[in-house]
Amino acid sequence: MRFDGVENQMNGPDLAARLPQDPRSLLSSPPCFPITLKFVDVCYRVKIHGNSGDSGKFKRLLGLEHKPSDEARSTEERTILSGVTGMVSPGEFMAVLGPSGSGKSTLLNAVAGRLHGAGLTGKILANDAKPTKQTLKRTGFVAQDDLLYPHLTVRETLVFVALLRLPRSLTRDDKIKAAESVISELGLSKCENTVVGNTFIRGISGGERKRVSIAHELLINPSLLVLDEPTSGLDATAALRLVQSLAGMAHVKGKTVVTSIHQPSSRVFQMFDTVLLLSEGKCLFFGKGRDAMAYFESVGFSPAFPMNPADFLLDLANARPQEKRVINAIFMIVIADLLSSTRHLKRVGNRLKEPNHTHASSAWFSLSITQSSSKQ
C-alpha cells in the first residue's frame, strides 16, 4: 500500500454529466473517479457535563443524591478517538475491528463526512485534498440500523430511491431500469415483490434487508462505500455472502470499501485487504490482515493455540486490566520516541511510502520494543 498522491479528478464536469449514459451500467461500470481515503491523527472528544443535568435533579428530588458540588458541576472531556491514522485506496477492502465502544462507528461517521464540530481534529483527505461536495455525493454510507418502509416491496423501495436520488438528466424509465439492475446485481430478484416488513409485519430476511440498504447507496454508483457493521444479526453463511459481495465491489469494480465488523469468522477475515484494530479509541494495528498475527507475535503477544486471527485481535483489543497496562506502556514508548526523535519520525514516514508497509504504529511499536529490550 502506498501513500502516493492520486491525481485529484474532482474538478471535472458536473456529476450528472459524469454518470454513464446507459443506466443499466450504473453498477457494473467503474466509479466516475477513484477516491483514495486518508485519515491522519484523527481525534474526537466530547464534553460530558456533571450531575447538574435533568437526571441529577430528579435523583436529588427523590433524596437519592446530594446537591452537586462545584467539582461535579464541572464539564468532563471524554476522548472517543485518539490519534487514529490509516489509508484505503480504490480497489481495496478495509475492515475496522474492535470491541463495542472502541470508536468504530465514530470513525466511520467521521471519514464519511457525517461528523462535525470542534471536537473533531486531524486530517481526513480524499485524493490528498479536503473532501468537497462532489466527494460527498460520491460517498455511500450504510448505517447499522436499517431505515426502510415496511409496507413497500423491495422493488418499490429501490425504484422510489432511484426516482429521488438519480440525476434529472435520466428519464423515469432509465431510473427504473437502474433500480432493476441493482436488484439483479445484489441477488434480490427472488424477493423483489416481497414487502420489506418489520417486527410486526412478516417480510424479507435479515440478510436481504442488509442488501436492500446497500442497494440504496449503490444506486448512485459511489466511489467510496462506508458500512457500519453490515453483518450484525446475520448468521455465518449470510454474513459470508454479504462480505463476498462487498469484496467484489472493491476488487472487481474498483470501489473504495470501508466497513466495521464486530466478530468476523476466519473465512470473512481473509477477505479483507487491510485491517484497522481499535481499542478504547486508540489504534493498535493497521496493515495487511495476513500480517497481523506475525506482527503481534513479534512484540510479545501470541495465542496459546491456533485460533481465528479475528478472535485473537479482539481478545487483545478487549484486554484485561493487567494486559492494558502493557499496551498503554507501549503507547507511552511510542509517544516518547516521536517527541524526542524527528529522525525516527522521518523513518516512519518513509516506511509509510513503501508498497508493503504494515502501519506507522507497527513500525513504532517494533522499534520501541527493540530499544527497550536493548536497554534492559
C-alpha positions in Angstrom: 0.0 0.0 0.0 1.3 3.4 -0.9 0.6 6.9 0.4 1.5 8.3 -3.0 -0.8 11.1 -4.2 -3.6 10.1 -6.6 -4.5 12.8 -9.2 -7.5 14.8 -7.9 -10.2 14.4 -10.5 -12.9 16.2 -8.6 -12.7 19.5 -10.6 -14.1 18.0 -13.8 -17.6 18.1 -15.3 -20.8 18.1 -13.3 -21.9 14.9 -11.5 -24.8 14.4 -13.9 -22.5 14.6 -16.9 -20.2 12.0 -15.3 -22.9 9.3 -14.9 -22.9 6.5 -17.5 -25.4 7.2 -20.3 -26.8 3.6 -20.0 -28.5 3.4 -16.6 -28.1 -0.4 -16.7 -24.3 0.1 -16.3 -24.6 2.2 -13.2 -23.4 -0.6 -11.0 -21.3 -2.6 -13.4 -19.2 0.4 -14.6 -16.3 1.6 -12.6 -16.8 4.7 -10.4 -16.6 8.1 -12.1 -13.4 8.9 -10.3 -11.4 6.9 -7.8 -11.2 8.1 -4.2 -8.1 7.4 -2.0 -9.2 7.9 1.6 -6.6 9.0 4.2 -7.2 9.9 7.8 -4.3 11.2 9.8 -4.2 11.7 13.6 -8.0 11.8 13.9 -9.1 12.6 17.4 -12.7 13.1 18.6 -13.6 14.5 22.1 -16.9 15.1 23.6 -17.8 17.2 26.6 -19.8 15.4 29.4 -21.5 17.6 32.0 -21.6 16.7 35.6 -24.6 15.7 37.7 -26.3 19.1 37.2 -28.5 17.7 34.3 -32.1 16.6 34.5 -31.2 13.1 35.7 -29.2 14.5 38.6 -32.0 16.9 39.6 -34.5 14.0 39.5 -32.3 11.9 41.8 -31.9 14.9 44.3 -35.7 15.3 44.3 -36.1 11.8 45.4 -33.4 12.2 48.0 -31.0 9.8 46.3 -28.3 12.3 45.7 -26.9 15.3 47.5 -26.6 18.7 46.0 -23.7 18.6 43.5 -20.5 20.2 44.4 -18.6 22.6 42.2 -16.4 19.7 41.1 -19.5 17.7 40.0 -20.8 20.7 38.1 -17.6 20.9 36.0 -17.5 19.7 32.5 -15.6 16.5 31.8 -14.0 15.8 28.4 -14.0 12.3 27.1 -11.8 11.0 24.3 -13.6 8.8 21.8 -10.8 8.6 19.1 -7.2 9.3 19.9 -4.7 9.8 17.0 -6.1 7.2 14.5 -4.3 7.1 11.2 -4.9 4.9 8.2 -5.5 4.8 4.4 -7.5 2.8 1.9 -7.1 3.0 -1.9 -9.5 2.3 -4.8 -10.0 -1.4 -5.2 -9.2 -2.1 -1.5 -11.5 -3.5 1.2 -10.7 -2.3 4.7 -12.2 -3.7 7.9 -12.3 -1.7 11.2 -12.2 -4.2 14.1 -12.7 -3.6 17.8 -15.0 -4.3 20.8 -18.1 -2.4 21.5 -17.4 1.2 22.5 -13.9 1.2 20.8 -14.9 4.1 18.4 -15.6 2.1 15.2 -18.9 3.9 14.4 -17.5 7.3 15.3 -14.5 6.8 13.0 -16.8 5.7 10.1 -19.0 8.7 10.6 -16.0 11.0 10.6 -14.5 9.6 7.3 -17.9 9.6 5.6 -18.3 13.4 6.4 -21.2 12.9 8.8 -19.3 14.0 11.9 -18.6 17.7 12.5 -17.8 20.1 15.3 -14.9 21.4 17.3 -14.3 18.1 19.0 -13.1 16.5 15.7 -9.5 17.2 14.9 -6.9 15.7 12.5 -7.0 15.4 8.7 -9.5 13.5 6.6 -8.4 13.6 2.9 -10.0 12.4 -0.3 -7.3 12.2 -3.1 -5.0 14.3 -0.9 -7.5 17.1 -0.6 -10.2 18.2 1.8 -13.5 16.4 0.9 -15.7 18.6 -1.3 -19.4 18.4 -2.1 -18.5 16.3 -5.2 -16.7 13.8 -3.0 -19.6 13.6 -0.5 -22.0 13.0 -3.4 -19.9 10.0 -4.4 -19.8 8.6 -0.9 -22.3 6.0 0.2 -23.0 5.4 3.8 -24.9 2.3 5.1 -25.9 2.8 8.8 -26.0 0.0 11.3 -29.8 0.2 11.7 -31.9 -0.3 8.6 -34.3 2.5 7.8 -36.8 1.1 5.4 -40.5 1.4 4.8 -42.0 -1.9 6.0 -45.1 -1.8 3.7 -43.2 -1.4 0.4 -41.8 -4.3 -1.6 -38.1 -4.5 -2.4 -38.7 -3.3 -5.9 -40.9 -0.4 -4.8 -38.3 0.6 -2.3 -35.4 0.8 -4.7 -37.5 2.4 -7.5 -38.6 5.1 -5.1 -35.0 5.7 -4.1 -33.9 5.8 -7.7 -36.5 8.4 -8.6 -35.3 10.6 -5.8 -31.6 10.3 -5.9 -30.6 9.8 -9.5 -30.0 13.0 -11.6 -32.7 14.7 -13.6 -30.8 14.0 -16.8 -32.1 10.4 -16.6 -35.7 9.7 -17.6 -38.2 7.9 -15.3 -37.8 4.7 -17.3 -34.0 4.9 -17.1 -34.1 5.3 -13.3 -36.4 2.3 -13.0 -34.0 0.2 -15.2 -31.2 1.3 -12.9 -33.1 0.0 -9.9 -33.7 -3.3 -11.6 -30.0 -3.6 -12.4 -29.1 -3.1 -8.7 -31.7 -5.7 -7.7 -30.2 -8.2 -10.1 -26.6 -7.4 -9.1 -27.3 -8.0 -5.4 -29.3 -11.1 -5.8 -32.6 -9.6 -4.7 -34.6 -10.8 -7.7 -36.3 -13.7 -5.7 -37.7 -11.3 -3.1 -38.3 -8.1 -5.2 -42.1 -8.5 -4.9 -42.0 -9.2 -1.1 -42.7 -6.5 1.4 -39.7 -5.4 3.5 -41.6 -5.9 6.7 -40.6 -5.2 10.3 -41.1 -6.7 13.8 -44.9 -6.8 13.3 -45.1 -7.5 9.5 -43.6 -10.6 8.0 -41.2 -9.7 5.2 -37.7 -10.4 3.9 -34.9 -12.0 5.8 -32.2 -10.1 7.7 -29.6 -10.7 5.1 -31.9 -9.4 2.4 -32.7 -6.3 4.4 -29.0 -5.5 4.6 -28.6 -6.0 0.9 -31.6 -3.6 0.3 -29.9 -1.0 2.5 -26.6 -1.4 0.5 -28.6 -1.2 -2.8 -29.8 2.3 -1.6 -26.3 3.6 -1.8 -25.2 1.6 -4.9 -27.8 3.3 -7.0 -25.6 6.5 -7.0 -22.6 4.3 -8.1 -20.4 5.6 -5.2 -16.7 5.7 -5.4 -16.4 5.4 -1.6 -18.7 3.0 0.3 -18.7 3.1 4.1 -20.7 0.5 6.0 -21.3 0.3 9.8 -21.5 -3.3 11.0 -23.4 -4.7 8.0 -23.2 -8.3 9.3 -24.8 -7.6 12.7 -27.7 -10.0 13.3 -26.8 -12.3 10.4 -25.8 -15.9 10.6 -22.3 -17.1 9.5 -23.4 -18.0 5.9 -25.4 -14.8 5.3 -22.5 -12.7 6.7 -20.1 -14.5 4.4 -22.2 -14.0 1.3 -22.7 -10.3 2.2 -18.9 -9.8 2.7 -18.2 -11.6 -0.6 -20.5 -9.1 -2.4 -18.6 -6.2 -0.7 -15.3 -7.6 -1.6 -16.4 -7.9 -5.3 -17.4 -4.3 -5.3 -13.8 -3.4 -4.2 -11.8 -5.9 -6.2 -13.8 -6.1 -9.4 -15.4 -2.6 -9.7 -12.6 -0.6 -8.1 -14.6 1.0 -5.3 -13.1 2.0 -2.0 -14.9 0.0 0.6 -14.6 0.5 4.4 -16.6 -1.5 6.9 -16.7 -2.0 10.6 -17.3 -5.5 11.8 -17.7 -6.9 15.3 -16.7 -10.6 15.2 -15.9 -12.0 11.7 -15.3 -15.6 11.0 -11.9 -16.7 9.8 -13.3 -17.0 6.2 -14.6 -13.5 6.4 -11.4 -12.1 7.9 -9.3 -13.5 4.9 -11.3 -11.3 2.5 -10.1 -8.0 4.0 -7.1 -6.4 2.3 -6.3 -4.2 5.3 -7.4 -4.2 9.0 -7.6 -1.4 11.5 -7.8 -2.6 15.1 -9.2 -0.1 17.7 -9.2 -0.3 21.4 -10.7 2.5 23.5 -10.3 4.8 20.6 -6.6 4.0 20.0 -5.1 2.2 17.0 -3.4 -1.0 18.0 -2.7 -2.2 14.4 -3.2 -1.1 10.9 -1.9 -3.1 7.9 -2.4 -6.2 5.9 -4.7 -8.6 7.6 -2.4 -11.5 6.9 0.4 -9.7 8.7 -1.5 -9.1 11.9 -0.6 -12.3 13.8 3.1 -12.2 12.9 3.3 -8.5 14.0 1.8 -9.1 17.4 4.0 -12.2 17.9 7.0 -10.1 17.2 6.1 -7.7 20.0 5.3 -10.5 22.5 1.6 -11.2 22.0 0.8 -14.6 20.6 -2.1 -17.1 21.2 -1.5 -20.2 23.2 -3.0 -22.3 20.5 -4.1 -21.9 16.8 -7.2 -19.7 16.6 -9.2 -17.4 14.4 -7.0 -14.3 13.8 -10.0 -12.0 14.3 -10.8 -13.6 17.7 -7.3 -13.1 18.8 -7.2 -9.5 17.8 -10.5 -8.8 19.5 -9.3 -10.5 22.7 -6.2 -8.3 22.6 -8.2 -5.2 22.0 -10.6 -6.1 24.8 -7.8 -6.9 27.2 -7.9 -7.3 30.9 -6.7 -4.5 33.1 -3.2 -6.0 33.6 -2.8 -6.5 29.8 -4.0 -3.0 29.2 -1.1 -1.6 31.3 1.3 -3.3 28.9 -0.5 -1.8 25.9 -0.5 1.6 27.5 3.2 1.3 28.2 3.8 0.6 24.5 1.8 3.7 23.6 3.9 5.8 26.0 7.1 4.5 24.5 5.8 5.4 21.0 4.9 8.9 22.1 8.3 9.4 23.8 10.1 8.3 20.7 8.1 10.6 18.5 8.7 13.6 20.7 12.4 13.0 21.2 13.4 12.0 17.7 12.4 13.7 14.5 14.8 11.3 12.7 12.7 8.4 13.9 9.5 10.2 12.6 11.1 10.6 9.2 11.9 7.0 9.1 8.3 6.1 9.9 7.1 8.5 7.2 9.4 6.8 4.7 8.0 3.4 5.7 4.5 4.6 5.0 5.5 5.2 1.4 6.7 1.6 0.9 4.4 -0.7 -1.1 4.1 -3.3 1.6 4.2 -1.3 4.8 2.4 -2.6 7.9 1.5 0.7 9.7 3.3 3.6 11.3 2.2 2.3 14.6 3.6 -1.2 13.8 6.9 0.4 13.0 6.9 2.5 16.1 6.0 -0.5 18.3 8.7 -2.8 16.8 11.4 -0.1 17.2 10.2 0.7 20.7 10.2 -2.9 21.9 13.7 -3.4 20.4 15.0 -0.3 22.1 13.5 -1.1 25.5 14.9 -4.7 25.3 18.4 -3.4 24.5 18.3 -1.0 27.4 17.5 -3.9 29.8 
